Amino acid sequence: MKASMWRKLTSPWYLVSSGPWVALCALLLQPMMFLVAMVAAFTLVGLVSTNDSFLSITFFGFPVLALALLPIIGLWFGYIERGRLWMLGFPEVPQANVSMPLKPFMEWVRTRYREPASWRNVLALVVAGVFGIFSTILLIFEAFTLASMAGLWFLTGSLDRTLSRGEVPGVFSFLRLVVHGDITPEDWWKFPLIAVVAIIVFAYTNGLVAATTGSVSKTLLSPRPEEIERQVRQLTSSRARIMDSFESERRRIERDLHDGVQQELVNLTLRLGMAEFELQSLERQGIDVDAARHEVSRAQEQMDHALQTLRNTVRGIYPAVLEDHGLRAALEELATHSMLPVELVYRAEDRLPKDIQRTAYYIASEAVTNALKHSTANTIWITAYTENNVFTIEITDNGQGGADSSAGGGISGLNERVQTMDGSVRLVSPLGGPTTLYGSIPLGENPPAVDDEAATAHRP
């Protein structure tokens, strides 16, 4: 993480660090950025005003239009100023403006004019202009001072020659008035010393000014609490829409596989059965069909395997039983088809919301799959219940443990899915086991009644 300019200023190594150079670049950039923003504003005003004869010939039209376009120019300036703040080591400043597409453009413009963040961008632009003027004056003064010291140091070399002829150049006469004393060639060291002291003072002055301008810009550009809350709501809504779109696509793929490829495989299986029947007829006629029967039998086995594989794939993509009969039936089917014994205890309402049922099923499916792939478990327990208006599903296996959800993968995706419903996913997996995956999802304002009937499915 980069150190901010304020922290660099407090470091005893500030003068030999990148801090003075960063501060100098920041001070040079601020007036340049302001000038570029103004040039862009006047260019935009010129392009717009050419389409309006009244504005183009009216004395007040040009500045009025420039003021009207300030929120758009301020928005553009805010993006660039955030880059300067990053250069100064400040934490990333989130965008406070509403995120929305450019089309329809007029709606985008109306939103920009109504939101307070746009006008704070304008204020940041005005403040940058004021600080830019001050920075320009400061940098000119610093450059003049250092150039003067360098020039005077160079001129002291010719002083001995001019004094030996009894002549005093005009510049040295002026210098005598300044320092109230004579200048001799032995005074050459004073000017480099003054220059070094000036450089140190200027380095800290530039750092202080740059840090101050950065803090002011950061305060103006940072989103307010209500804007952060709005962005969180937008992000949650966007993620929910993505999840809904993803679910719709999963259902479409499941339907296409079930109604298309799976039906074709079933038809091929029937045709192989008819071929087997024809071979039996030929065999009764005394024709040797052993080789053909062997090939048909092999094809039948491969077709059965392909059909079962496809059914497993379809079930993993989106189980039809979940859509048709609910979560309880889907979990019972998951337990039945598992390669490990699965004990299911279901103490929740069957009529849960569809999105909660889908998410709970995927949590259980992911946990069972991980237990089969990565653990040495010989039994899995699935418990689903409703308590305190929260639906919870727990999947436990007696494997060796040591699972890590931070490594990414399916559990991270499940956590993102559950967070869109204000829920959470938690993995507890100590070394030596057992491993338990918890998924909790709030049910909302109207919780369903708890069904105390326990459904237990056990596959020996």
Secondary structure, DSSP 8 states (H G I E B T S, - for coil): ----HHHHHTSTTGGGSSHHHHHHHHHHHHHHHHHHHHHHHHHHHHHHHTT-HHHHH-TTHHHHHHHHTHHHHHHHHHHHHHHHHHHTT-------S----S-SHHHHHHHHHHSHHHHHHHHHHHHHHHHHHHHHHHHHHHHHHHHHHHHHHHHGGGHHHHHHTT---HHHHHHHHHHTS---GGGGGHHHHHHHHHHHHHHHHHHHHHHHHHHHHHHHHS--HHHHHHHHHHHHHHHHHHHHHHHHHHHHHHHHIIIIIHHHHHHHHHHHHHHHHHHHHHHHTT---HHHHHHHHHHHHHHHHHHHHHHHHHHHH--HHHHHH-HHHHHHHHHHH-SS-EEEEEES-S---HHHHHHHHHHHHHHHHHHHHH---S-EEEEEEEETTEEEEEEEE-S-----GGG-SHHHHHHHHHHTTT-EEEEE--TT--EEEEEEEE--SS--------B--B--
